[in-house]
């Protein structure tokens, strides 16, 4: 059962409701890093750190070493402090950063000293994938100096790049890294492992930052180093455990940049695609054409910097052939499953449009509702779209217009989305959002959504979040609101979360995601996080929560209470165990759990338990085991899961995931309500994946993903993708997919069409030189 308020994910440092950023208790000590130049204006005790960049007339050598004498012109930054595992203490390994700049670029020379360089972990050559299993170094640049938003540039000891955007200090899942990885920038990097550790060089054009100021530049800046084998995180600024690199308001400042060329962002990126697609004969009558058809198309994307930190994106005849396929899931609940967005146009600057509504994944705007059939998962062609995102002064802005054409069972549609936030004190804001959908469906030709939300920070430990939303759908005149509020209180050792939400029975954001409607949802969670002095142990967690959710007529539909014990070890291994998880669930209509098996209407009570273990994350072979067992509705359910990852070398890696769901149900009925023998309700479902990645270099990679799901008539699917990044921001893809690319978002497990698709896609990124 997925909760309507966020729970703490294992390995994350803090708990938070969506849209709420966790803040810390007052600092216990000042930084031991020299005299601060001034104090922050938001009331923090940590002094503001500052540094300067040195001017050069030509680019230094960017070969991953600091042998070029130009690097000696810069004063090294070296006074990092630990965030993990020992907050505020001197790092176990020294780090130095040198900063240079020329008329058109800024350069970073990084030295990560290591007393045991042979133990440096460097295994990832693929661009834009999480580097959390490697050593890495991260540069965070707030070029607008608004203390809310920033660019993230991350490299590992192989020079592999990952970039992202942080919007309104929004955190992401710790397994994927800081910031939203949907943004792609043009920059160069190199790295070398040496006898003293590893070194790296980075060059970032001012145009990548869309930076247009040329005199007396002040940036917000921060640096982060992660040492995988020690599970150690070192920061230059904002090193408190509940801060992290995403806390842009606690970054330092970079001075000294002046007399530079204006770096307006302007990129034109056309594409061409050829290939074929084949649908089976069972698609006849569904709107999709059986048989084989040729693919040949082209289009263009354009990025234009309107001013510093404000960007316009345009797209025509958009194609998403290079998007990652969805990982298959089997739905064991009567509620919808959430699948994240994976398409580049919608991922870029996506944080601007975030409007979370208190649930695990409940969003007022969910871009996957555009251009993907929510039932079949088939792609719906996009004629074109335009998007403006960024900030103006204290306002964060987002405006999007996308037009799709009819395809299969999907009529044409137009989507307009507008979002604005007004920044207040210390990470607080107040915001508005509006969404308008018009389509050619005569029975549902429009859907409109509006909402207001706020996040208010008090005493740096207490965050209050509230929202009020409403939809307009043909045929309904009432019950279309969703109103909620909650708070989060956090220190290093205690986390308290509480929230209440009332969702009307007809609340229907068609361009959003809501797990359920008709609910008065109350949630209370308390987690104690002691760090005892036990050898090898980093943190213990004792969590208890209760979730109470009657419908709007006060009839109890769902209730859950749980006690959990977690232990996190210094080497990255962990255990996450639900001592007891007690449910009450009311079904007002039969729940079709598997094919012809349905659970009858009624009130059900069950108790479940969970045992989880994950091995250390600095090893070439990593394994995690998960077993969840106990009663379930009127029977018993065992969920067994194993995951393994093997990094044979920096070029070759394997990932394996398998889950077995074993049901032993009691009284069951078929969809017509006829009583079935008990054995007719007994079944097992096995699903999982096997992925292989081979990197010929940082710029040429081959990935294969094989998936299976025994609940589907077409049990196996495959995706093979070759990517050649032949020049910055320009790619050649060769892609073959057998099976479903995108998953259905409906609550049941519907049959999906099996498609064979082969495509060759070529993109070329062109950036005019000179002033615009």
Phi, psi and omega in degrees: 000125179271137183278159177268002171226145192291139173259165179285128175276142181299135178091345177282157185276331184215165175259145178201147169286150176304132181090354180251132178258132183284134179242165190251172172289165179305147182293142181273340183206155177282157175296140176265065188221040180087180183279129177290152179279329178194168178266153177292155183272356185262011173091004179284153179272345181290127181289151180285126177268141180228154175210174183228153174256147180256138183278138171229153182269348178217161181290137172288167175295133184248057184256013181088354177247167177247035181287333180298132182295341178301328181295337181287347178287342183264139175282124184289142171266127186221349189270072173277160174225153181288138165261320175225140001269344186245095186307124174084357180271163180295135180300156178285338178230144183278147177226138177231143177228131174244142184235124174237163173209153174237195184294330188238353185216161170241143187235142177235127174249121191240131174238115178254093179294146180212126182288343178226073186299336179291345180262005175297134181261118181215102188228356189247121177252352183277133179287146171070017173254157181303140180250020186293346178267000179244167159294146175202165176231143187229134175248127180243120185238118172261081187290335177278349181053043178262359178060026179228327189231153182199159170265145179240129176235120187233138178223153174250180183294355174264357182085006181295139187258142164221133177230158186198172175238137171255124181243127179051041178056025184286129177277158171239176179300137183296342179282346181249347178101177182287140173082171179272114187284004181291340181277138176238127178245163177262115179201165183238152181208157173208154181209155179218139170270129185239182178289344182253000182143236174211150181236158180209151174233141182224135174235126182237115176296146176297334179292329176297325178275359183051048187257122188245354177281142185242350183230147172049055185281135170231121177248152162279139183210148176209159180226144181223134174239136178238129179250107191298312187295337179259355184052043185251135179239122180244136181234150175281321180218158180064046189271001178298147187301325182269007176265268183093172185295337180286348178279082184296330180294346179249017175284165174276192180234143175248123179245175169099351180274127180201163178055053179245163177284148178292135186249057179295133179283127175207108182229129173249126188226089176281161175219157172226146184218136172226156179162203177210161178223141181228124174253144180286173184292335182287359175274356180301132180086359180263353185104344175261146186267120176295155178101189185258135177226146181281148176246126174204115184203173178201165180191190183208145171241144180226135172243133181223124175281115179281324173193175181305127177068021174222117189234140173252133175244134177234145179217141179229131182050058190293141179235142182235031183299330184274000179291145177296146176282158179285145172279129185292145176224155173247126186273117179261006184237165176276014183244167184291152170264148180256131175237127185290157176292141181228007184261134192300314184301321182278333180288324186295125181060028183296333182299335179298326185268006182295127173219087181278149185236031171092346179268176177306313183224012183294123184227137176292326175236127179227108190294343178294346176284354179253123173082006175223126176297121185292341181266307184272337184082001180288146180289137176254124185300138178256119176295314180176172180197164177220146183212134173239124182221151177142204183226150173229106183062236181268009182252134172259128189237147172209129179221129183221141174223121181229138182237128178243152179257163183295144181200123181059228180281000185264122175283170175297156180205155175231137184234130175235129182230132178229135181220136176216139175231139174253117181290136176245213184279146166045046180089002177278157174202166169228138188217164177227153176212143175222139181225132180229123177240129172234138183219172178274008177284113184294340181266348180207068189276353176205157173208128183234142183224138176219153181195159174228143179214165178209153172227122184238128183254127180233133173058015178064353178250340187243126178237127179249133183232136178214155179205156174217126184226160180209146176240159173231120183227139179305135177095353180236142179235352181210173178067030185246030182244159174217114184232134181205163177205155179197173176218159178224126176238127186219137165232184180294339185241353183219139176227126176237131178228136174215148179198156175222142184212135177239117182248123180292156183293339182248016178293122192214075176281095186294340177252027177227194178221120176227124183295319181208157174244180178056068186208137165251103192254120176244138185218135177220129184222137175227131179229126173260133188232065179288155175237080182289159179275073177247134184302126177083349184263131177265311185207143171250146177234131171237111185239142171222136177216160173224138179234123185234121189220083169281167174280181185288354172260012175068026172265123185296124177254317182220138171214140179214137168225146190213145170238130186228142173238130178231151174221131179243129183261159183297333182274005178095351175285163186201164170223138183224107191233123172274109180297315176206141179222107189251127184242151161230132181220129176257124174258121178264354173211155183303142180258109179280098187274332183197118176045246183265016181256125179232146175264128187292165174300142178156177177258132185236147178229134178209163180228134182229162180224158182218139174230129181222140173219136175236135183282169178304147188262005178258008182266158176294326177249122178236138183224141172228145181236143182217129176223122177238128189213165179135191179285160182202117188051238182256028180210208179231147181223129172246129176243109179249133183222139173226138176228141181217144176225132179233121179256093183295323178197182178292345181265326189237131177214154180230144176226133183229134176218131181219137176226138179238119177254118183245117182254135170228095187262159178269246182288126180226160177229158172276176183303338179272000178090006179283137181293134180248152173300152184302321183294338179290342178264001179269126179202165178230143177234128177241128175215153181178189185210157174224121184238137176237134177234129175231126181250113174291328176197185175295343189246355180224115185225150177234126180233139174232139179228116177251131181231152176221150180207105185288351176281347182257142178300324174263089194288335186244147175216161184212150173219124179238128184221125173252127180236125175242109177272083191282344172203161184307128176066018179229133189221155167240124180245140168236117192227132173234130179231128174240109184123203185269134177277312183241144184273159175286149179256003182283166188288329183276185176250078187285154172294143181238152183286141180263114183245138168257127186218130177234132183214143169243121184237132182238127177238147179223120181263120182242127182235108179301142178269159176089182183283152179241000000 
